[in-house]
Every structure is written in structure tokens, then in C-alpha cells.
């Protein structure tokens, strides 16, 4: 009986890792949701642009270890990615009222050069059907969702970079 109980979390992780990505989102634009950036400025998510270059939208939280691992790993390569592809990364915190105060200190300590948006009420997350973090979307130069990935294991950033290269115009 103990073995079964111990295997349940492992089985759940295996099942989650094989869940299909959001193919129904591909080809669609970001929904129009009003949220704030880390400085308190209002953002309309449907108006995000990057001069025809790709945009990565990554949902994360301060309490999510895989999220922080993914964004810290990408941070090591981000400057090169930008030079090679013109990509912009937007990290969307889904921290709620209780944990949102931890976002800015964590971002500053990590030295992230990303745009940071605060989805405190979860409106943007719900509009995109994000159930688990980390969740990453890639938009092409026209703002269409061309790639979506849920969860993170080391090496996923290489797959993301390959997808960025496919839509980069540089």
C-alpha cells in the first residue's frame, strides 16, 4: 500500500508531462485584458508588439520552482537570443495579493531584463486557458500564437529557442 501511495505523485507528474499543449490557441492573437506592469503602468495585452519580431509570454509565480528555474535559465541566454532573433520576453506573474509583494525583489535579485506583468486577479491567465505554471506562449511577428508549452524540464529552453528561430526575421 505504501508503494502505491508513493507512486501516485510520480504518476501524476508523468501524466502532466504528456498533456497536449494548447494547439487550439495556435494562430490566435492574445486576448485583450487590462493588467499592470511591475511599475504599475496599465497594459492592454492585445496591444503588445515587438516591431515585427517574436514575443515570448511566460506565465510564472514566485512560489513555483520550475518557473524560476526556467526564467533564470533563459536569462543566461536572453541577450544572445535578442541579438540573434530580436525576441522580447514578457514574464507574467500570476502571484496573488498575498505573494505579489515578493515579485519585484525576486526579479531585481535575479537581474531579469524581461518585461514583467502582474496578473494578480488571474484575468489574463484565464483568458488564455492557463491552468498550470510555468506556461509559455510564443507569438510570431504578427502577434499570432505559434507555440505553446506547459511545464519545464531542463532543455525546454532549447526547444523554445528553436521555435523562436523559425519565426524570427533577423
N, C-alpha and C positions, 0 to 999 in steps of 0.2 A: 504494500500500500504506500509506503514512504517513497518508493521509486517512482510510482505513478505521480504522486504529488510533486516530486522534484522535476519530473519531465514536463509537466504542464506549462510552466513558463517558457521552457525551451521550445516546445511545440508551438506556442503562441507566437514566439519570435520568428520561427521558420515560416509559419503561415503568413505573418505580416510582411515578411521579406519577399514573398511571392505574389503579393496582392498586385493586381494590374495597376499601372499608372493611369492617369486621367486622360485617356485617349479622347474622351468626349469633349475635352477642353481644347484640344488642338485645333488651330485655325481660328479660334475665337479671340477677341480682344479682352483686355482687363475690364471688369465691371466698374462702373462709376460709383465709388464710395468715397466719402469725405472722412479723412483721418488726419492726424498731425504727424509732423516730423519730430525729431528729438528736441529741436529748438522751440517747438510749439507752433510752428507755421502750419497752416491748413493746406492739405494736399487733396486734389481730386485724382484718384488712382487711374482713371481713364485717360488722363492728360499726360501721363508720364511719357517722356520721349528721350532720345539719345542721338539726335542728328542722324538718324538712319542706321545706327549701329545697334547691336544686340543689347538686350537688358535681361539680367537675371533677377528674379524676385524670389527671395528666400525667406520662408516663414520660420521663425525660431523663438526660443524663450530662454531666459536666464537659468531656469531650473532644468533645462534639457541638455544633458551632457553630449549626446550625439550632435545636437545643433551647434554647440560651441566648438566642438572638435571640427566639424565641417567648415564653419566660417573662419576659424583660426587657421586651418589647413589652406583654404583658399587665399587667405590674407597673405600667406607666404609667396603666392604666385600672382596675386592680383595685379601688381604693377606691370609685370610682363604680359599678362593677359590683355591689359588695357592697351599697351603699346602695340601688340600684335593684332588685336581684333577691334579695339575701340569699345569693348564691352563696359557696361556700367552695372554694378550690383546694388540692389536695394534690399536691405535686411529688414524684414517686417517683424517687429517684436509682438508676440501675442501675450505678453505678460499682462496680468490683470491689475486692478487697483492696488492689490497687496504687494505685488512684486515689481511693478513698473519703476519704482524708485531705484531699483538695482540695475536698470538698463544702462543709463549714462555712465556710472562708474565702471561697469564692466566693459563697455565699448571703449571708453577712454584708456583703461588699463591695457586693453588688447591692441590698441593702436589701429583699429579698423578704419579704412578710408572709404567705407561704404556710406551710401545714404541710409539713414536709419529712420524708419517709420514706426509709429506706435499705434497698434490696433487693439487698444485697451478693451474695447467693448466686443471685439471679435467680429465686427461687421464685414471687414474685407475678407477675413478668413472664411466666414460663412458664405459670402458671395462667390468665392472660388471653390467651395466644397472641400476645404482643407479640414481633415479630421485629426490628423496626427502631424507633429513636427519632429524633425525638420521636413519641410516640403518645399521643393524648388521648381520654379517655372522659368522657362527660357522664352523670351519674346524676340522675334526677328526684327529687322529694321523698320518694318511697318507696324509693329506692335501686336502681331499675331502670336498667340501661344503656339510654339512649335515643339516643346519638350516639357515633360513634367516628371518629377521623380519624388517619391516619398521615402523617408528614412535616410540613413547614412551609414556606410561602412567605408573604411579607408580604401581609396581607389576610385570612389564615385566621382570625385572631383576631376579625375582624368576623363571619365565618360562625359561629364558636363563640358569640359574644355573642348573635347572632340565635337560635341554638338554646337558649341559656340563657333568653332571654326567653320562648320558647314553653312552658317548663316551670316558670317562676317563678310563685309565688303572690302576690307582692307587688304 
